[in-house]
Amino acid sequence: MKIEVRLGKLRLQPRKAVGVATVMGLACAMVTATLARPALADTVTANQGWRIAQQYTGVWTSPPAQLTGGGTVDAPLLGNGDIGIAVGGSIDNQTMYVGKNDFFSSSSHAIKPLGRIVVKAPGLSGSSYHVVQDIAHGEVDGSYTLGGQTLTTSSWVDANGGLAVTSFKLTGGSAQSIGVTLQNGSGGTPTVTTTGNDLDADVVADTGTGSDPHARMAARIIGQTQSVSGNTVSMTLQPGGTATLVTGIVSSVDSSSWQSGADALVQNLTQTDVGNHNTSHRAWWQSYWSQSFVEIPDKAVEKSWYGSLYLLACISRPGKSAPGLWGNWITGAMNWNGDYHTNYNYEAPFYAALSTNHIAQMDAYDQPVLDWQSAGQALATSNGYSGVLYPVGLSPQGTSADTALHNQKSNAANLASDMVMRFEYTGDASYATKVYPWLKQVGLFWQSYLTWDSANNRYVITNDAPHEDQSYPQTNSGLSLGLVHLLLQGLIDMSTALNQDATTRATWQNIVSHLSALPTMTLNGQTILRETEVGSDFYNDGNDLDSQAIYPGGLVGLDSAPTLLTTAQNTIGALTNAWHGGNAPATFYAAAARVGYNPSTILTNLHNEATSQSYANMAVHHNGGGVENINVTTSGLDEMLLQSFQNDVRFFPDWPTNTNAKFGDLLAYGDFLVSSSLYNNSVQYARVVSQRGGSFTFTNPWSGSVEVYRNGTDTGTVSGSKITLATSAGDTLELAPAGTPFATIQTQLAQPLQTGTGTTTSSFSSGFESTDPAPLVDTVDASGGGVASVTGLCCGLTGPESSVRTGETSHAGSGALMYSGSGQGGSTVHAYMEIYDLGASPLAIGTGKTLSYWIYPQSSATSSWLTSGSVNSSCTAVDMVFTDGSTLRDSGAVDQNGRSIHPAQQCGHLTLDAWNHVTVNLGTSNANKQISRVLVGYDNPNSTGGYRGYVDDLSIG
């Protein structure tokens, strides 16, 4: 038996830096204090994206355990694309680990932790632990209960600047002393001073000598009297009291005035100012979620898609330093220095920004690559080559953690892939102008390095190992063939757009036309892609090098020759260990979808990634894998729903039959925003927004002619298996089967994902578990009752809630639907919240169906937000809207005790802080009606104050 340990992309153990490059090129530009808000998408996509994002949270009932191992942490995570915070520990000693993308040591070329903020409430030692990572709002909320006393916290890193905030609220019991200690990155005592009301902690990366970054954390408490001793600021919080900790964080990379800059962020803040910051912070996140959406039946995979985009926004933002291997959650000495690993790791998380229409999250990517150009030219020259040659490990501002080549020539071409793909997706000429000179240097290397094989009329890549440190010869690595093809085609397209280098363009075209074919081999009677033509052949070791010519290389797709396509599919099938390998998932799922591999198999493995391979913070983790795994579900799922890389847009190109799906404003090559819906195995519509103009080519998803609406005007039909339509910048095309009315398309666009097949169903049930139908989140049913004189219960909430909670209170299983709100008085006080839309498959009542559910209305004894003695929470009932527009509550229907099921009539008749079983014979008053929507309603005229509770085990049948 031959056993090989190959370090290729398997980062089995940290390597010592082989060499250190001097700082070269321009230093990172100083960034402004305010980060740009994402552009708001169209209203339809904005509403859908925001609706779905609010459904997903991460929940912890015990403190995280994977915190300082040098890799992916399992903690609740916060970030603003610059500063990252991982929250660890119980409330009697809770540590917020502070990292920052720019905190790279210039001496060790490793990223270092910036500091720690430690919150200690010793009187609550032994309290319960319930922490929620709210991805929709970019916040982490904690609840810690001991006896009859609860401390709640809400933490966020301001999306628009260098401010970290934690608010506190204490209910019940007696006063609590709370201390906040500022520490350096290793947990030691920093240099501390006071400026006015601030406690200032100055920290350094590594030794703090040379150009090692410095930073200040300036902290103060608002709302309570504080005292400062050493590196700790303390307060005493009385029951019913609130306080807010604000910490300004500025590094010397941000500004030469980093100390005063941090002070200025917090010195004069009032609670009103903090509230305004939070409003702007939440607006940034809502805009972010409004950029695109996907909606599919597998809610675990759907959650992973949104969770991955949350992590992307946390680690990368325009104007900030790029994240390394572990993002900005830097808790100690990070594996592989936390550097910019150039043989796929650095590139992969940024791919996620492309099809998801979050291009701004790519802006930080280029600078470390461009800064190394002079060093790359020197390295190429010293090895006898032209152009640029890049090593495996870069670090910021023209430095490197590892200047060794490890027998690889492909690193610069790998780095080029993000730039080329960004241009192909967006067609942005101004961006091309920025990166084109560097890409030409990469092209120059390959122009001089490729060998001409005159006997076979082709260009050959020699001595380029697909895995690190493989011995030569290694000829025609499939990975490199794909990357070089992608690079040169990108140079051709950019030079054409910029009207430059026509002569060189012809050279590039000649190479592309004569580049060696992908090497193949026979395995188990099937032809598969081989890693190299000479050298490495096939290894099923958790890597996916055989498939990277497909993605990101782009050499194979559904428009490729049938034989090549079959070979690529066979290759995916042979790489059985790549689905959950240490290095493969970041690119393997997208590759599998691009060649039409069995979509059910892809989805099944994506489900495993989202569950068994993910932490509660929604970070996919594998041995050796960090933020690269942000691309697992995002690009994997997107390529199943929409493909465009062969300049042929395909809707649902690799999607399972009998599985509905819907997406909005995914980005396609050519800068087209595409929305579509698949229902009952048929594409309902396609909406195409042309952002730059140009020809839009698509594979016709319908067997017949296509109705084309241009900017709302019917322009008639077109036909053919592949159709090209001319567009101008700003055009919106709506496409549907011939004869489809425009109004129908608009209705379908605005609908949530439809379930079923369009026929009436016989029963419905939900225990609000992950395997049950996912309810809508905090959705007011405007036509089914709406909201009157009800606001949010607490904590900055602006309206009533209705959403699943896991691990809190449930009748069975772990999940239940939580409802809450606060009455504001007046003759009409109600909130009718839609939880299920059955409109696509209305539920026929007939004469014998029964509504059954369990309800747990809370009192002040189980919820600190409720008033003692209030029975508001019991004024709640499950309600229905029928297809004729009538409602259950007004139908005369009664519960098993003969009492009206109208929520207002349930007031005071449900036992508080206990599970009440409610049943309703639906046939008595509503025989032969059909249920269109299921609601949970609160109705209590003239009421004031909060209400809260849970509904579980709902069934209609």
ZIHU-V856088 format. One record per backbone hydrogen bond with DSSP energy under -0.5 kcal/mol. NH is the residue of the N-H (numbers start at 1). CO is the residue of the C=O. Records with the same first field share a line. If there is no record, write none. Layout:
NH = CO  CO
//
This chain:
3 = 1
4 = 2
6 = 4
8 = 468
11 = 9
12 = 10
21 = 400
24 = 397
46 = 42
47 = 43
48 = 44
49 = 45
50 = 46
51 = 47
52 = 48
53 = 49
54 = 50
55 = 52
56 = 53
58 = 133
60 = 131
67 = 65
74 = 66
76 = 87
78 = 85
80 = 83
81 = 314
82 = 83
84 = 99  328
85 = 78
86 = 97
87 = 76
88 = 86  95
93 = 90
94 = 91  119
95 = 88  93
96 = 94  117
97 = 86  95
98 = 96  115
99 = 84  97
101 = 82
103 = 100
104 = 102
105 = 110
109 = 105
111 = 337
112 = 103
114 = 98
115 = 98
116 = 183
117 = 96
118 = 116  181
119 = 94  117
120 = 118  179
121 = 91
124 = 121
125 = 122
127 = 124
128 = 145
130 = 143
131 = 60
132 = 141
133 = 58
134 = 132  139
135 = 56  133
138 = 134
139 = 134
140 = 155
141 = 132
142 = 153
143 = 130
144 = 151
146 = 149
149 = 146
150 = 171
151 = 144
152 = 150  169
153 = 142
154 = 167
155 = 140
156 = 165
157 = 138
158 = 156  163
161 = 158
163 = 161
164 = 247
165 = 156
166 = 245
167 = 154
168 = 243
169 = 152
170 = 241
171 = 150
176 = 237
178 = 176  235
179 = 120
180 = 233
181 = 118
182 = 231
183 = 116
184 = 188
185 = 114
187 = 184
190 = 188
191 = 202
192 = 190
193 = 200
195 = 198
198 = 195
199 = 219
200 = 193  198
201 = 217
202 = 191
203 = 201  215
205 = 213
206 = 204
208 = 205
212 = 209
213 = 104
215 = 203
216 = 250
217 = 201
218 = 216  248
219 = 199  217
220 = 246
222 = 244
227 = 234
229 = 232
232 = 229
233 = 180
234 = 227
235 = 178
237 = 176
238 = 236
240 = 170
241 = 238
243 = 168
244 = 222
245 = 166
246 = 220  244
247 = 164
248 = 218
249 = 162
250 = 216
252 = 214
255 = 251
258 = 255
261 = 257
262 = 258
263 = 259
264 = 260
265 = 261  262
266 = 262  263
267 = 263
269 = 266
274 = 270
275 = 271
276 = 272
277 = 273
278 = 274
279 = 275
280 = 276
281 = 277
282 = 278
283 = 279
284 = 280
285 = 281
286 = 282
287 = 283
288 = 284
289 = 285
290 = 286
291 = 288
293 = 664
295 = 662
297 = 660
299 = 297
302 = 298
303 = 299
304 = 300
305 = 301
306 = 302
307 = 303
308 = 304
309 = 305
310 = 306
311 = 307
312 = 308
313 = 309
314 = 310
315 = 311
316 = 312
317 = 81
320 = 317
324 = 327
325 = 339
327 = 324
329 = 326
330 = 328
331 = 329
334 = 111  332
335 = 70
337 = 334
338 = 335
339 = 336
340 = 394
341 = 339
342 = 392
346 = 341
348 = 344
349 = 345
350 = 347
351 = 347  348
352 = 348  349
353 = 350
354 = 351
355 = 351
356 = 352
357 = 354
358 = 353
361 = 358
362 = 359
363 = 360
365 = 362
366 = 362
368 = 364
369 = 365  366
370 = 366
371 = 367
372 = 368  369
373 = 370
376 = 372
377 = 373
378 = 374
379 = 375
380 = 376
381 = 377
382 = 378
383 = 379  380
384 = 381
385 = 380
388 = 441
389 = 376
392 = 404
393 = 402
394 = 340  392
395 = 399
399 = 395  396
401 = 393
402 = 393
408 = 405
414 = 410
415 = 411
416 = 412
417 = 413  414
418 = 414  415
419 = 415
420 = 416
421 = 417
422 = 418
423 = 419
424 = 420
425 = 421
426 = 422
427 = 423
429 = 427
432 = 428
433 = 429
434 = 430
435 = 431
436 = 432
437 = 433
439 = 435
440 = 436
441 = 437
442 = 438
443 = 439
444 = 440
445 = 441
446 = 442
447 = 443
448 = 444
449 = 445
450 = 446
451 = 460
453 = 451  458
454 = 452
456 = 453
457 = 453
458 = 453
459 = 514
460 = 451
462 = 460
464 = 474
465 = 407
469 = 406
470 = 467
475 = 534
476 = 461
478 = 531
481 = 477
482 = 478
483 = 479
484 = 480
485 = 481
486 = 482
487 = 483
488 = 484
489 = 485
490 = 486
491 = 487
492 = 488
493 = 489
494 = 490
495 = 491
496 = 492
497 = 493
498 = 494
499 = 495
500 = 495
505 = 501
506 = 502
507 = 503
508 = 504
509 = 505
510 = 506
511 = 507
512 = 508
513 = 509
514 = 510  511
515 = 511  512
516 = 459
521 = 528
523 = 526
526 = 523
528 = 521
530 = 519
531 = 537
532 = 536
533 = 475
534 = 475
541 = 539
547 = 544
548 = 544  545
550 = 547
551 = 547
553 = 548
554 = 550
555 = 549
558 = 594
560 = 557
565 = 561
566 = 562
567 = 563
568 = 564
569 = 565
570 = 566
571 = 567
572 = 568
573 = 569
574 = 570
575 = 571
576 = 574
578 = 575
581 = 578
583 = 542
584 = 542
585 = 581
587 = 584
588 = 584
589 = 585
591 = 587
592 = 588
593 = 589
594 = 590
595 = 591
596 = 593
597 = 592
602 = 598
603 = 599
604 = 600
605 = 601
606 = 602
607 = 603
608 = 604
609 = 605
610 = 606
611 = 607
612 = 608
613 = 608
614 = 611
615 = 619
618 = 615
620 = 618
621 = 613
622 = 625
625 = 622
627 = 325
629 = 626
630 = 627
631 = 628
632 = 629
633 = 629
634 = 630
635 = 631
636 = 631  632
637 = 633
638 = 634
639 = 635
640 = 636  637
641 = 637
642 = 638
643 = 650
647 = 644
649 = 697
650 = 643
652 = 641
653 = 650
654 = 640
655 = 652
659 = 656
661 = 678
662 = 295
663 = 676
664 = 293
666 = 674
667 = 355
668 = 672
670 = 424
671 = 425  668
672 = 668
673 = 689
674 = 666  672
675 = 687
676 = 663
677 = 685
678 = 661
679 = 677  682
682 = 679
684 = 677
685 = 677
686 = 735
687 = 675
688 = 733
689 = 673
690 = 688  731
691 = 671  689
694 = 727
696 = 725
697 = 695
698 = 723
699 = 649
700 = 698  721
706 = 718
707 = 736
708 = 716
709 = 707  734
710 = 708  713
711 = 709  732
713 = 710
715 = 708
718 = 706
723 = 698
725 = 696
727 = 694
730 = 690
731 = 728
733 = 688
734 = 709
735 = 686  733
736 = 707
738 = 705
740 = 737
745 = 741
746 = 742
747 = 743
748 = 744
749 = 745
750 = 746
751 = 747
761 = 842
764 = 956
766 = 954
772 = 769
776 = 835
778 = 776  802
779 = 834
780 = 778
781 = 832
782 = 780
784 = 781
785 = 782
786 = 781
788 = 830
791 = 822
792 = 797
797 = 794
801 = 820
803 = 818
805 = 816
807 = 814
816 = 805
817 = 951
818 = 803  816
819 = 949
820 = 801
821 = 947
822 = 791
823 = 945
824 = 789
825 = 943
829 = 827
830 = 788
831 = 938
832 = 786
833 = 831  936
834 = 779
835 = 934
836 = 934
838 = 836  932
839 = 932
841 = 838
842 = 839
843 = 931
844 = 761  842
845 = 929
846 = 929
848 = 845
849 = 845
851 = 920
852 = 955
853 = 918
854 = 952
855 = 916
856 = 950
858 = 948
862 = 859
863 = 859
866 = 863
870 = 867
874 = 871
875 = 872
876 = 874
877 = 937
879 = 935
881 = 933
882 = 886
883 = 930
885 = 882
888 = 880
891 = 888
893 = 888
895 = 899
896 = 919
898 = 895
901 = 893
905 = 902
906 = 902  903
907 = 903
908 = 871
909 = 906
910 = 906
913 = 857
914 = 911
916 = 855  914
918 = 853  916
920 = 851
921 = 894
922 = 849  920
923 = 849
924 = 921
926 = 922
927 = 923
928 = 846
929 = 926
931 = 843
932 = 881  930
933 = 881
934 = 836
935 = 879
936 = 833
937 = 877
938 = 831
939 = 875
940 = 829
942 = 826
943 = 940
945 = 823
947 = 821
949 = 819
950 = 856
951 = 817
952 = 854
954 = 766
955 = 852
956 = 764
957 = 850
//
